[in-house]
Amino acid sequence: MSATDTPARAGRTAGTATTTPMSRMTALARAEMILLGRNKGTVFAALFIPFVMPFSVRAGAEEMDLGKAGLTVGTLVLPAAIGFSLLFAVYSALVGVFVVRREELVLKRLRTGELRDVEILGGSALPAVLSGLVQSLLLAVGCVALLDLSAPSAPHLTVLGLLLGLVMCAALAAVTASFTRTGESAQVTPLPFTFVSMFGSGLFIPLDLLPDRLASVCELLPLTPVITLVRGGWTGDLSASDALGATATAVAWTVLAVFAVRRRFRWEPRH
């Protein structure tokens, strides 16, 4: 069985042996997990980079007046670590997955079976999303242990931010894949969103330390509400109105991304 045929065959098997969407998505996700493990470059970027980048944030934090923003090194590094996981383990990895499967005609073949479009995209994204979830939990535990952080003051906000981030990054990856031409260019097209998020969503520099006008613009970036919720859940100083605003912004970006996928996602190779 070739790597190219694995997801398609899994989809056809799921379509003939089961009738529930979850069973079909699980079968496709299992096949996609095998293929993901064979791609050494993707695995390295998804697993290694998010564990290394927080050290850069910690080094930079020593030069900042974090007390002015009401933060500590731990409350800066932990949300940043989760943000890196979302960007590399979920968003960037999924852009490559969607583009390569499209160019190999796997997505086109899957659509001829019982699998629906949302099941194909969801099943293909599930391994990366689960990887990002597990990685974020491990990073949180590591930051608590190494940076002397206490338990989150409002854990429901942290969980909400993480879940919103996982769904939103998967949807944005599908949007990016829709205008990415080849598997090689899939290594480049995620970079603008990645760099803007790293430097504008509070991963390296808290928004409270930025000029007011610039901070107001950065608050509207897709990943900013996720970082705000995760950090606010840990510090407990996020007001109800700010939490609601951050949630609304994240949901709005997710809905916009889903709408764009429904209208623009390509199921066949670009010519």
Secondary structure as the mmCIF struct_conf table of DSSP 4:
data_model
#
loop_
_struct_conf.conf_type_id
_struct_conf.id
_struct_conf.beg_label_comp_id
_struct_conf.beg_label_asym_id
_struct_conf.beg_label_seq_id
_struct_conf.end_label_comp_id
_struct_conf.end_label_asym_id
_struct_conf.end_label_seq_id
TURN_TY1_P TURN_TY1_P1 ALA A 3 ASP A 5
HELX_RH_AL_P HELX_RH_AL_P1 THR A 6 ALA A 17
BEND BEND1 THR A 20 THR A 20
HELX_RH_AL_P HELX_RH_AL_P2 PRO A 21 ARG A 38
HELX_RH_AL_P HELX_RH_AL_P3 LYS A 40 LEU A 47
TURN_TY1_P TURN_TY1_P2 PHE A 48 PHE A 48
HELX_RH_AL_P HELX_RH_AL_P4 ILE A 49 ALA A 61
TURN_TY1_P TURN_TY1_P3 GLU A 62 GLU A 63
BEND BEND2 MET A 64 MET A 64
HELX_RH_3T_P HELX_RH_3T_P1 LEU A 66 ALA A 69
TURN_TY1_P TURN_TY1_P4 GLY A 70 GLY A 70
HELX_RH_AL_P HELX_RH_AL_P5 VAL A 73 SER A 85
HELX_RH_PI_P HELX_RH_PI_P1 LEU A 86 SER A 92
HELX_RH_AL_P HELX_RH_AL_P6 ALA A 93 GLU A 103
TURN_TY1_P TURN_TY1_P5 GLU A 104 LEU A 105
HELX_RH_AL_P HELX_RH_AL_P7 VAL A 106 LEU A 110
TURN_TY1_P TURN_TY1_P6 ARG A 111 THR A 112
BEND BEND3 GLY A 113 GLU A 114
HELX_RH_AL_P HELX_RH_AL_P8 ASP A 117 LEU A 146
TURN_TY1_P TURN_TY1_P7 LEU A 147 ASP A 148
BEND BEND4 SER A 153 ALA A 154
HELX_RH_AL_P HELX_RH_AL_P9 PRO A 155 SER A 178
TURN_TY1_P TURN_TY1_P8 PHE A 179 PHE A 179
BEND BEND5 THR A 182 THR A 182
TURN_TY1_P TURN_TY1_P9 GLY A 183 GLU A 184
HELX_RH_3T_P HELX_RH_3T_P2 SER A 185 GLN A 187
TURN_TY1_P TURN_TY1_P10 VAL A 188 PRO A 190
HELX_RH_AL_P HELX_RH_AL_P10 LEU A 191 GLY A 200
BEND BEND6 SER A 201 ILE A 205
HELX_RH_3T_P HELX_RH_3T_P3 LEU A 207 LEU A 209
BEND BEND7 LEU A 210 LEU A 210
HELX_RH_AL_P HELX_RH_AL_P11 ASP A 212 CYS A 218
TURN_TY1_P TURN_TY1_P11 GLU A 219 LEU A 220
BEND BEND8 LEU A 221 LEU A 221
TURN_TY1_P TURN_TY1_P12 PRO A 222 LEU A 223
HELX_RH_AL_P HELX_RH_AL_P12 THR A 224 THR A 235
BEND BEND9 GLY A 236 GLY A 236
HELX_RH_AL_P HELX_RH_AL_P13 ALA A 240 ARG A 264
BEND BEND10 TRP A 267 GLU A 268
#
